[in-house]
Every structure is written in structure tokens, then in C-alpha cells.
Amino acid sequence: MIPILIGITIISFAVIHLAPGKPTDLMVQLKPNVDLEAREKLNQIYGLDKPIYVQYFNWIKKLARLDFGRSFIDNRPVMEKISERLPVTILINVLAMAIIFLFSIPIGVKSAVRRGSVFDKTTTIFVFMGFAAPSFWIGLLLMSFFGVRLGILPVSGIASLDFENFTLIHKVLDVMRHLVLPVSVISIGGLAGISRYMRQSMLGVISQDYVRTARAKGLPEKTVIYKHALGNALLPIITILGLSVPSLISGSVIIETIFSIPGMGRLMFESVFTRDYNVIMAGLVVSAFLTLFGNLIADIAYAYADPRIRYGK
């Protein structure tokens, strides 16, 4: 994981600095009287006048101390800004992943077992509709219907304006109400994709010889499906769920922007437009770490899903 993470930082750092413009350009855009000497002085202060490899080594030395530097926009420590935004994004994505996992696997299994049935055809239609529809369009529809027309759910932010005056129970309920729409939007696309993968994987497994043998022995259908077939069918799904971590985080950019949620995705979105190098790199490092961590969890989960991996040499 460590060499891969270092490689990601090298490529990301190079790409960001090859893009036109610098953070100091925005600092002087509204000040036409600033001369070239002052611009160069700013670049010297922030170390932007040094070669890119020198800037990278200076940055990586700070990263070794978990110091991402300071934001070019408000001079706040980047770690402080991330610590404020990251828990919100993690909460939204963990809830979405839980919903996707709880609903997509049963839907996929039932569709495979009842292939060609009314349930299979109905879920296929809804799944492809959810998979094809853009997340921002679904978000706007849900906001219009539940927030504007019915007025039963909030359409922006993660808490009410008078949140501090609420009791603990009311605070929890208030946050949950604010998370219903964004979590639903994220879950729809993931639910559609994972359920299809689960269906195809299950169809491949239940056609194997050992499943036919289990049925020939007179075992109950539930035992055949959920004890013998499900474990092997889950292996590709575990891989996909592990690889879904970066897509959920990148999808948070759209969702957090639409619903005005102060999360990591929105912070990255704003930082790109302001060329805030330190915040962008910090966000990329966090996203890369979560992606690698998701793959690690998937590898560990393999051992629990397949005994051949657990006891194999």
C-alpha cells in the first residue's frame, strides 16, 4: 500500500503543478496595482519558485509528519479543514454502502434464482432506469418533489439553522432528515449496479456441478442457495464493493454540491477552482488511502467468504 500511495502522490503532484495558473494568481487578480516583483515575492514565500521535484520533497517531508500545510485561500491548516469535512462525507458514504449492501445482494440473488419471473423482469427495468439516470438529475427531482412540493424533507445542508438549540435526540433526527435525500441519490446508482453484478455472479454459480449435486442430495433450496452458492457468488461482489469506495467519494462531489453539504467532495470541488494545491493534494491522499484501505478490506473479506483462500497455501 505504501509504494502505491507514494506513486499516486508523485503523479498527482506533477499533474496539479503542470496545470496552468498558480494559487498566488488568484491572490492578486483583484489587485491590478500589484507589480511583477510582488508576484515573484509571493511565489518565493510559498516556495512556488522552486523546481517541482524540490516542492514535492518539501511536501512529502511534511506529509510524513501528517502535516498537509496551510490553505492558500484562508491560511488555515489543511488538516483542520479536512477534519471538519471528512466525517460528513464518510457518514454519507457509509450509510449509502450499508443500504447498497443490504438491498442489492437479496435482489440479485432472488432475480437469479427466479430468472425470467415477473420479479426478475420488474427489478431489471427499475435497475436499468436507476443505473442510466444521472445522479444530479435524480437529486434535483427528489429535491423538487419531497422538498419543494411536499415540504417534508430539507433540500440543503446537513443541519437546521437552530441546530445548536436542539436536544440530543432532536439533533440526531434533524441530521437524519437532512441525509435522507443525498444518501438516497448515492444509493440508487450503486444499488442498480451491484444487484446486476450479484445476479450475473449467482447465475454462474448455481449452474455449477456442486450446486446440482447438493440439490440431488435432497438439501433444502435455501440451504443450497445461501450456504453453498452464495459464498462463491459473493467473491466478485466483494471486489466491486472494495473498488466502489473511490467512485462513492468522487460521486460525493456532485451530491454535496447539489445539496450544499459541507463535505470532502465539496471542499475538493472548491479547491480545484481556487488552485489550492495543499488542499487538493490532501484530498487526493485521503481518497487514495481510503481506496487502498477498501481493497485491503476486500482481501480480508475474501478469506471469510471462501475457505479455500483462508486455508490455502
Secondary structure, DSSP 8 states (H G I E B T S, - for coil): -HHHHHHHHHHHHHHHHHSS--HHHHHHTT-TT--HHHHHHHHHHTTTTS-HHHHHHHHHHHHHTT---B-TTT--BHHHHHHHHHHHHHHHHHHHHHHHHHHHHHHHHHHHHTTTSHHHHHHHHHHHHHHHS-HHHHHHHHIIIIIIIS--S--SSSS-TTGGGS-HHHHHHHHHHHHHHHHHHHHHHHHHHHHHHHHHHHHHHHTSHHHHHHHHTT--HHHIIIIIIHHHHHHHHHHHHHHHHHHHHHHHHHHHHHTT--SHHHHHHHHHHHT-HHHHHHHHHHHHHHHHHHHHHHHHHHHHH-HHHHH--
